[in-house]
Amino acid sequence: MVKKQNLLKTSSKVIFKVLNYIMELTPIGVISLMAYAVAEYGPGIFSALGLYIVTAYVACIIAFIIVMLIPVWLYTGLTPIAFLKGIYKVWLVSLATTSSAVTLPTTIRVTSNDFKVSDSITNFVVPLGTTINMAGGAISFSLLAVFVSDFYDISLGVGQIIYLIFIATLINMAAPGIPGGGIVLGASFLSLLGLPIELMGPIAAIYRILDMAYTTMNITGDSAAAVLIGESEKRR
């Protein structure tokens, strides 16, 4: 038993050491990706990526207001100001970590203490939502397909759009709640749609900025869902 524990500890140290080396080399990789993108697509790639970032944040804000803020207000009576006063604590963690898993304890605490949702509902809905309720992920994959198809002047037909929604839903449910998890899944998503994956290189360079918005949407959706379900249970 002791030997097994020592083996696990040693393996853990080796893995973290390798991860540290990878993190140290990440800036070089990002610079290389951007250099390749500029050489391949020209300086115009910067304006395209900038527009992509702005579009992502605008889409997240609109979705937050329409899908989360207004329904919570109308159904539960929790005003937008009151909701924002509570959820901003979760946002601070999600923006810093870009990880739904790391933000989970804060999301549970705020949902239970600030929004007065019962522990039984909070402890069930929020962790489950962290796994399958990826509102930000849905926006992420949809925008990725539109961005790549527009960049290469590829028209998406009705059949492709329906297939896009189906595939995005499945991949979104498998998305890990870790920083940068959407990069690998994004490449797989584009491949399944038959779209070029070359742009994933420059996108990876700016993905941290995008992931801040997507992760924040994910955890906000989890908390909003718990609030709505909590109110629904009270009315029974």
Phi and psi restraints in degrees (value plus and minus 20) as a CYANA .aco file:
   2 VAL   PHI     -84.6   -44.6
   2 VAL   PSI     -59.6   -19.6
   3 LYS   PHI     -83.3   -43.3
   3 LYS   PSI     -59.2   -19.2
   4 LYS   PHI     -84.7   -44.7
   4 LYS   PSI     -61.6   -21.6
   5 GLN   PHI     -83.6   -43.6
   5 GLN   PSI     -62.3   -22.3
   6 ASN   PHI     -83.8   -43.8
   6 ASN   PSI     -58.3   -18.3
   7 LEU   PHI     -83.8   -43.8
   7 LEU   PSI     -63.1   -23.1
   8 LEU   PHI     -85.0   -45.0
   8 LEU   PSI     -62.5   -22.5
   9 LYS   PHI     -83.4   -43.4
   9 LYS   PSI     -63.1   -23.1
  10 THR   PHI     -84.8   -44.8
  10 THR   PSI     -63.2   -23.2
  11 SER   PHI     -81.9   -41.9
  11 SER   PSI     -60.8   -20.8
  12 SER   PHI     -82.2   -42.2
  12 SER   PSI     -63.4   -23.4
  13 LYS   PHI     -82.6   -42.6
  13 LYS   PSI     -61.2   -21.2
  14 VAL   PHI     -84.2   -44.2
  14 VAL   PSI     -64.6   -24.6
  15 ILE   PHI     -81.6   -41.6
  15 ILE   PSI     -66.5   -26.5
  16 PHE   PHI     -85.7   -45.7
  16 PHE   PSI     -52.7   -12.7
  17 LYS   PHI     -85.2   -45.2
  17 LYS   PSI     -64.5   -24.5
  18 VAL   PHI     -82.7   -42.7
  18 VAL   PSI     -62.7   -22.7
  19 LEU   PHI     -82.5   -42.5
  19 LEU   PSI     -57.7   -17.7
  20 ASN   PHI     -83.0   -43.0
  20 ASN   PSI     -61.6   -21.6
  21 TYR   PHI     -82.7   -42.7
  21 TYR   PSI     -61.8   -21.8
  22 ILE   PHI     -82.6   -42.6
  22 ILE   PSI     -64.1   -24.1
  23 MET   PHI     -83.2   -43.2
  23 MET   PSI     -55.6   -15.6
  24 GLU   PHI     -87.9   -47.9
  24 GLU   PSI     -51.1   -11.1
  25 LEU   PHI    -108.0   -68.0
  25 LEU   PSI     -29.7    10.3
  26 THR   PHI     -76.4   -36.4
  26 THR   PSI     -66.5   -26.5
  27 PRO   PHI     -76.8   -36.8
  27 PRO   PSI     -58.0   -18.0
  28 ILE   PHI     -84.6   -44.6
  28 ILE   PSI     -61.1   -21.1
  29 GLY   PHI     -83.7   -43.7
  29 GLY   PSI     -61.4   -21.4
  30 VAL   PHI     -83.8   -43.8
  30 VAL   PSI     -65.1   -25.1
  31 ILE   PHI     -82.2   -42.2
  31 ILE   PSI     -60.3   -20.3
  32 SER   PHI     -84.2   -44.2
  32 SER   PSI     -61.8   -21.8
  33 LEU   PHI     -82.5   -42.5
  33 LEU   PSI     -62.9   -22.9
  34 MET   PHI     -88.5   -48.5
  34 MET   PSI     -57.7   -17.7
  35 ALA   PHI     -83.2   -43.2
  35 ALA   PSI     -62.2   -22.2
  36 TYR   PHI     -84.5   -44.5
  36 TYR   PSI     -61.3   -21.3
  37 ALA   PHI     -83.0   -43.0
  37 ALA   PSI     -61.9   -21.9
  38 VAL   PHI     -85.8   -45.8
  38 VAL   PSI     -61.9   -21.9
  39 ALA   PHI     -85.7   -45.7
  39 ALA   PSI     -55.3   -15.3
  40 GLU   PHI    -102.5   -62.5
  40 GLU   PSI     -62.8   -22.8
  41 TYR   PHI    -132.5   -92.5
  41 TYR   PSI     -29.1    10.9
  42 GLY   PHI      67.7   107.7
  42 GLY   PSI     153.0   193.0
  43 PRO   PHI     -80.7   -40.7
  43 PRO   PSI     -39.6     0.4
  44 GLY   PHI     -81.7   -41.7
  44 GLY   PSI     -36.6     3.4
  45 ILE   PHI     -83.4   -43.4
  45 ILE   PSI     -49.1    -9.1
  46 PHE   PHI     -88.4   -48.4
  46 PHE   PSI     -63.2   -23.2
  47 SER   PHI     -86.8   -46.8
  47 SER   PSI     -56.4   -16.4
  48 ALA   PHI     -84.9   -44.9
  48 ALA   PSI     -64.1   -24.1
  49 LEU   PHI     -87.5   -47.5
  49 LEU   PSI     -57.2   -17.2
  50 GLY   PHI     -82.3   -42.3
  50 GLY   PSI     -63.5   -23.5
  51 LEU   PHI     -85.3   -45.3
  51 LEU   PSI     -56.0   -16.0
  52 TYR   PHI     -81.4   -41.4
  52 TYR   PSI     -64.0   -24.0
  53 ILE   PHI     -84.4   -44.4
  53 ILE   PSI     -66.7   -26.7
  54 VAL   PHI     -80.6   -40.6
  54 VAL   PSI     -64.5   -24.5
  55 THR   PHI     -80.9   -40.9
  55 THR   PSI     -60.8   -20.8
  56 ALA   PHI     -82.1   -42.1
  56 ALA   PSI     -64.2   -24.2
  57 TYR   PHI     -89.6   -49.6
  57 TYR   PSI     -59.0   -19.0
  58 VAL   PHI     -84.3   -44.3
  58 VAL   PSI     -63.1   -23.1
  59 ALA   PHI     -81.8   -41.8
  59 ALA   PSI     -61.2   -21.2
  60 CYS   PHI     -86.2   -46.2
  60 CYS   PSI     -60.5   -20.5
  61 ILE   PHI     -84.8   -44.8
  61 ILE   PSI     -65.0   -25.0
  62 ILE   PHI     -82.8   -42.8
  62 ILE   PSI     -65.1   -25.1
  63 ALA   PHI     -83.5   -43.5
  63 ALA   PSI     -59.3   -19.3
  64 PHE   PHI     -81.2   -41.2
  64 PHE   PSI     -64.9   -24.9
  65 ILE   PHI     -88.2   -48.2
  65 ILE   PSI     -67.5   -27.5
  66 ILE   PHI     -97.9   -57.9
  66 ILE   PSI     -62.0   -22.0
  67 VAL   PHI    -110.4   -70.4
  67 VAL   PSI     -46.5    -6.5
  68 MET   PHI    -137.3   -97.3
  68 MET   PSI     -78.2   -38.2
  69 LEU   PHI     -82.9   -42.9
  69 LEU   PSI     -71.6   -31.6
  70 ILE   PHI     -86.4   -46.4
  70 ILE   PSI     -67.7   -27.7
  71 PRO   PHI     -78.4   -38.4
  71 PRO   PSI     -60.5   -20.5
  72 VAL   PHI     -83.2   -43.2
  72 VAL   PSI     -61.8   -21.8
  73 TRP   PHI     -84.9   -44.9
  73 TRP   PSI     -69.7   -29.7
  74 LEU   PHI     -89.7   -49.7
  74 LEU   PSI     -55.3   -15.3
  75 TYR   PHI    -108.0   -68.0
  75 TYR   PSI     -55.5   -15.5
  76 THR   PHI    -127.6   -87.6
  76 THR   PSI     -38.1     1.9
  77 GLY   PHI      64.4   104.4
  77 GLY   PSI     -20.5    19.5
  78 LEU   PHI     -94.2   -54.2
  78 LEU   PSI      94.0   134.0
  79 THR   PHI     -87.0   -47.0
  79 THR   PSI     134.8   174.8
  80 PRO   PHI     -74.9   -34.9
  80 PRO   PSI     -59.0   -19.0
  81 ILE   PHI     -83.4   -43.4
  81 ILE   PSI     -64.4   -24.4
  82 ALA   PHI     -84.7   -44.7
  82 ALA   PSI     -59.7   -19.7
  83 PHE   PHI     -86.1   -46.1
  83 PHE   PSI     -62.8   -22.8
  84 LEU   PHI     -86.3   -46.3
  84 LEU   PSI     -55.7   -15.7
  85 LYS   PHI     -83.0   -43.0
  85 LYS   PSI     -50.8   -10.8
  86 GLY   PHI    -107.0   -67.0
  86 GLY   PSI     -65.9   -25.9
  87 ILE   PHI     -92.8   -52.8
  87 ILE   PSI     -40.2    -0.2
  88 TYR   PHI     -82.9   -42.9
  88 TYR   PSI     -48.2    -8.2
  89 LYS   PHI     -84.4   -44.4
  89 LYS   PSI     -56.0   -16.0
  90 VAL   PHI     -91.9   -51.9
  90 VAL   PSI     -58.8   -18.8
  91 TRP   PHI     -80.8   -40.8
  91 TRP   PSI     -58.7   -18.7
  92 LEU   PHI     -78.8   -38.8
  92 LEU   PSI     -59.9   -19.9
  93 VAL   PHI     -93.9   -53.9
  93 VAL   PSI     -62.9   -22.9
  94 SER   PHI     -86.4   -46.4
  94 SER   PSI     -57.3   -17.3
  95 LEU   PHI     -88.1   -48.1
  95 LEU   PSI     -52.6   -12.6
  96 ALA   PHI    -100.1   -60.1
  96 ALA   PSI     -53.3   -13.3
  97 THR   PHI    -126.1   -86.1
  97 THR   PSI     -44.2    -4.2
  98 THR   PHI      28.5    68.5
  98 THR   PSI      21.7    61.7
  99 SER   PHI    -159.0  -119.0
  99 SER   PSI      98.4   138.4
 100 SER   PHI     -85.2   -45.2
 100 SER   PSI     -55.0   -15.0
 101 ALA   PHI     -86.6   -46.6
 101 ALA   PSI     -63.8   -23.8
 102 VAL   PHI     -88.3   -48.3
 102 VAL   PSI     -53.4   -13.4
 103 THR   PHI     -98.4   -58.4
 103 THR   PSI     -35.6     4.4
 104 LEU   PHI     -70.9   -30.9
 104 LEU   PSI     -69.0   -29.0
 105 PRO   PHI     -79.0   -39.0
 105 PRO   PSI     -59.4   -19.4
 106 THR   PHI     -87.9   -47.9
 106 THR   PSI     -60.6   -20.6
 107 THR   PHI     -80.9   -40.9
 107 THR   PSI     -63.9   -23.9
 108 ILE   PHI     -83.8   -43.8
 108 ILE   PSI     -64.9   -24.9
 109 ARG   PHI     -83.3   -43.3
 109 ARG   PSI     -65.7   -25.7
 110 VAL   PHI     -86.8   -46.8
 110 VAL   PSI     -63.0   -23.0
 111 THR   PHI     -82.0   -42.0
 111 THR   PSI     -60.3   -20.3
 112 SER   PHI     -98.0   -58.0
 112 SER   PSI     -66.8   -26.8
 113 ASN   PHI    -104.4   -64.4
 113 ASN   PSI     -66.2   -26.2
 114 ASP   PHI    -101.6   -61.6
 114 ASP   PSI     -58.4   -18.4
 115 PHE   PHI    -119.1   -79.1
 115 PHE   PSI     -19.9    20.1
 116 LYS   PHI      37.5    77.5
 116 LYS   PSI      18.9    58.9
 117 VAL   PHI    -109.2   -69.2
 117 VAL   PSI     118.8   158.8
 118 SER   PHI     -79.2   -39.2
 118 SER   PSI     130.0   170.0
 119 ASP   PHI     -81.2   -41.2
 119 ASP   PSI     -56.8   -16.8
 120 SER   PHI     -83.4   -43.4
 120 SER   PSI     -61.7   -21.7
 121 ILE   PHI     -92.8   -52.8
 121 ILE   PSI     -65.4   -25.4
 122 THR   PHI     -80.1   -40.1
 122 THR   PSI     -67.5   -27.5
 123 ASN   PHI     -89.6   -49.6
 123 ASN   PSI     -36.0     4.0
 124 PHE   PHI    -116.1   -76.1
 124 PHE   PSI     -68.8   -28.8
 125 VAL   PHI     -91.4   -51.4
 125 VAL   PSI     -66.8   -26.8
 126 VAL   PHI     -85.1   -45.1
 126 VAL   PSI     -69.8   -29.8
 127 PRO   PHI     -81.9   -41.9
 127 PRO   PSI     -58.0   -18.0
 128 LEU   PHI     -84.7   -44.7
 128 LEU   PSI     -61.3   -21.3
 129 GLY   PHI     -83.6   -43.6
 129 GLY   PSI     -53.1   -13.1
 130 THR   PHI     -81.2   -41.2
 130 THR   PSI     -45.9    -5.9
 131 THR   PHI    -111.0   -71.0
 131 THR   PSI     -63.2   -23.2
 132 ILE   PHI    -141.1  -101.1
 132 ILE   PSI     -33.5     6.5
 133 ASN   PHI    -121.0   -81.0
 133 ASN   PSI      55.2    95.2
 134 MET   PHI    -121.5   -81.5
 134 MET   PSI      61.1   101.1
 135 ALA   PHI     -83.1   -43.1
 135 ALA   PSI     -62.2   -22.2
 136 GLY   PHI     -86.1   -46.1
 136 GLY   PSI     -55.6   -15.6
 137 GLY   PHI     -84.2   -44.2
 137 GLY   PSI     -58.2   -18.2
 138 ALA   PHI     -81.4   -41.4
 138 ALA   PSI     -63.1   -23.1
 139 ILE   PHI     -85.9   -45.9
 139 ILE   PSI     -61.1   -21.1
 140 SER   PHI     -77.4   -37.4
 140 SER   PSI     -73.7   -33.7
 141 PHE   PHI     -89.2   -49.2
 141 PHE   PSI     -57.2   -17.2
 142 SER   PHI     -83.6   -43.6
 142 SER   PSI     -68.0   -28.0
 143 LEU   PHI     -85.2   -45.2
 143 LEU   PSI     -55.6   -15.6
 144 LEU   PHI     -81.1   -41.1
 144 LEU   PSI     -66.0   -26.0
 145 ALA   PHI     -83.7   -43.7
 145 ALA   PSI     -62.5   -22.5
 146 VAL   PHI     -86.4   -46.4
 146 VAL   PSI     -62.3   -22.3
 147 PHE   PHI     -82.5   -42.5
 147 PHE   PSI     -68.4   -28.4
 148 VAL   PHI     -86.5   -46.5
 148 VAL   PSI     -64.6   -24.6
 149 SER   PHI     -84.6   -44.6
 149 SER   PSI     -58.1   -18.1
 150 ASP   PHI     -89.7   -49.7
 150 ASP   PSI     -58.8   -18.8
 151 PHE   PHI     -82.9   -42.9
 151 PHE   PSI     -57.5   -17.5
 152 TYR   PHI    -117.4   -77.4
 152 TYR   PSI     -11.3    28.7
 153 ASP   PHI      36.1    76.1
 153 ASP   PSI      25.8    65.8
 154 ILE   PHI    -123.6   -83.6
 154 ILE   PSI     106.0   146.0
 155 SER   PHI    -107.9   -67.9
 155 SER   PSI     110.9   150.9
 156 LEU   PHI    -115.3   -75.3
 156 LEU   PSI     102.7   142.7
 157 GLY   PHI     -99.1   -59.1
 157 GLY   PSI     153.6   193.6
 158 VAL   PHI     -81.0   -41.0
 158 VAL   PSI     -62.4   -22.4
 159 GLY   PHI     -81.7   -41.7
 159 GLY   PSI     -60.6   -20.6
 160 GLN   PHI     -86.6   -46.6
 160 GLN   PSI     -57.6   -17.6
 161 ILE   PHI     -85.9   -45.9
 161 ILE   PSI     -62.0   -22.0
 162 ILE   PHI     -83.1   -43.1
 162 ILE   PSI     -63.0   -23.0
 163 TYR   PHI     -84.4   -44.4
 163 TYR   PSI     -58.1   -18.1
 164 LEU   PHI     -78.8   -38.8
 164 LEU   PSI     -66.8   -26.8
 165 ILE   PHI     -82.7   -42.7
 165 ILE   PSI     -62.2   -22.2
 166 PHE   PHI     -84.1   -44.1
 166 PHE   PSI     -69.2   -29.2
 167 ILE   PHI     -86.0   -46.0
 167 ILE   PSI     -60.9   -20.9
 168 ALA   PHI     -81.2   -41.2
 168 ALA   PSI     -58.4   -18.4
 169 THR   PHI     -83.6   -43.6
 169 THR   PSI     -65.2   -25.2
 170 LEU   PHI     -86.3   -46.3
 170 LEU   PSI     -67.8   -27.8
 171 ILE   PHI     -85.6   -45.6
 171 ILE   PSI     -56.5   -16.5
 172 ASN   PHI     -81.6   -41.6
 172 ASN   PSI     -56.3   -16.3
 173 MET   PHI     -91.2   -51.2
 173 MET   PSI     -39.9     0.1
 174 ALA   PHI    -117.9   -77.9
 174 ALA   PSI     -19.9    20.1
 175 ALA   PHI     -87.7   -47.7
 175 ALA   PSI     110.6   150.6
 176 PRO   PHI     -97.2   -57.2
 176 PRO   PSI     126.7   166.7
 177 GLY   PHI    -105.9   -65.9
 177 GLY   PSI      29.6    69.6
 178 ILE   PHI    -143.4  -103.4
 178 ILE   PSI     136.5   176.5
 179 PRO   PHI     -79.7   -39.7
 179 PRO   PSI     111.2   151.2
 180 GLY   PHI      56.7    96.7
 180 GLY   PSI     -13.5    26.5
 181 GLY   PHI     -82.6   -42.6
 181 GLY   PSI     -45.3    -5.3
 182 GLY   PHI     -95.8   -55.8
 182 GLY   PSI     -32.9     7.1
 183 ILE   PHI     -87.1   -47.1
 183 ILE   PSI     -71.5   -31.5
 184 VAL   PHI     -85.3   -45.3
 184 VAL   PSI     -63.8   -23.8
 185 LEU   PHI     -85.3   -45.3
 185 LEU   PSI     -52.8   -12.8
 186 GLY   PHI     -83.0   -43.0
 186 GLY   PSI     -62.5   -22.5
 187 ALA   PHI     -84.0   -44.0
 187 ALA   PSI     -61.7   -21.7
 188 SER   PHI     -84.4   -44.4
 188 SER   PSI     -59.9   -19.9
 189 PHE   PHI     -81.6   -41.6
 189 PHE   PSI     -66.0   -26.0
 190 LEU   PHI     -84.3   -44.3
 190 LEU   PSI     -58.8   -18.8
 191 SER   PHI     -82.9   -42.9
 191 SER   PSI     -62.0   -22.0
 192 LEU   PHI     -84.9   -44.9
 192 LEU   PSI     -50.2   -10.2
 193 LEU   PHI    -105.1   -65.1
 193 LEU   PSI     -27.7    12.3
 194 GLY   PHI      57.4    97.4
 194 GLY   PSI       2.7    42.7
 195 LEU   PHI    -119.7   -79.7
 195 LEU   PSI     132.9   172.9
 196 PRO   PHI     -81.2   -41.2
 196 PRO   PSI     122.9   162.9
 197 ILE   PHI    -125.3   -85.3
 197 ILE   PSI     -18.1    21.9
 198 GLU   PHI     -80.7   -40.7
 198 GLU   PSI     -50.2   -10.2
 199 LEU   PHI     -92.4   -52.4
 199 LEU   PSI     -30.9     9.1
 200 MET   PHI     -84.2   -44.2
 200 MET   PSI     -42.7    -2.7
 201 GLY   PHI     -82.6   -42.6
 201 GLY   PSI     -81.7   -41.7
 202 PRO   PHI     -84.0   -44.0
 202 PRO   PSI     -51.0   -11.0
 203 ILE   PHI     -85.4   -45.4
 203 ILE   PSI     -57.5   -17.5
 204 ALA   PHI     -80.7   -40.7
 204 ALA   PSI     -51.9   -11.9
 205 ALA   PHI     -87.3   -47.3
 205 ALA   PSI     -49.1    -9.1
 206 ILE   PHI    -133.1   -93.1
 206 ILE   PSI      -8.7    31.3
 207 TYR   PHI     -85.8   -45.8
 207 TYR   PSI     -50.2   -10.2
 208 ARG   PHI     -77.3   -37.3
 208 ARG   PSI     -61.1   -21.1
 209 ILE   PHI     -84.5   -44.5
 209 ILE   PSI     -62.9   -22.9
 210 LEU   PHI     -86.6   -46.6
 210 LEU   PSI     -61.9   -21.9
 211 ASP   PHI     -84.4   -44.4
 211 ASP   PSI     -47.8    -7.8
 212 MET   PHI     -80.8   -40.8
 212 MET   PSI     -62.0   -22.0
 213 ALA   PHI     -92.9   -52.9
 213 ALA   PSI     -64.4   -24.4
 214 TYR   PHI     -84.5   -44.5
 214 TYR   PSI     -64.2   -24.2
 215 THR   PHI     -84.6   -44.6
 215 THR   PSI     -60.3   -20.3
 216 THR   PHI     -81.8   -41.8
 216 THR   PSI     -59.6   -19.6
 217 MET   PHI     -85.1   -45.1
 217 MET   PSI     -60.8   -20.8
 218 ASN   PHI     -79.1   -39.1
 218 ASN   PSI     -72.0   -32.0
 219 ILE   PHI     -94.2   -54.2
 219 ILE   PSI     -48.7    -8.7
 220 THR   PHI     -86.5   -46.5
 220 THR   PSI     -60.2   -20.2
 221 GLY   PHI     -82.8   -42.8
 221 GLY   PSI     -57.2   -17.2
 222 ASP   PHI     -84.2   -44.2
 222 ASP   PSI     -65.6   -25.6
 223 SER   PHI     -86.7   -46.7
 223 SER   PSI     -62.8   -22.8
 224 ALA   PHI     -82.2   -42.2
 224 ALA   PSI     -60.4   -20.4
 225 ALA   PHI     -82.5   -42.5
 225 ALA   PSI     -61.6   -21.6
 226 ALA   PHI     -84.2   -44.2
 226 ALA   PSI     -59.9   -19.9
 227 VAL   PHI     -83.3   -43.3
 227 VAL   PSI     -64.3   -24.3
 228 LEU   PHI     -85.7   -45.7
 228 LEU   PSI     -63.6   -23.6
 229 ILE   PHI     -86.7   -46.7
 229 ILE   PSI     -58.5   -18.5
 230 GLY   PHI     -80.2   -40.2
 230 GLY   PSI     -62.8   -22.8
 231 GLU   PHI     -86.5   -46.5
 231 GLU   PSI     -59.2   -19.2
 232 SER   PHI     -81.3   -41.3
 232 SER   PSI     -60.3   -20.3
 233 GLU   PHI     -88.2   -48.2
 233 GLU   PSI     -53.9   -13.9
 234 LYS   PHI     -85.5   -45.5
 234 LYS   PSI     -51.3   -11.3
 235 ARG   PHI    -101.4   -61.4
 235 ARG   PSI     -27.2    12.8
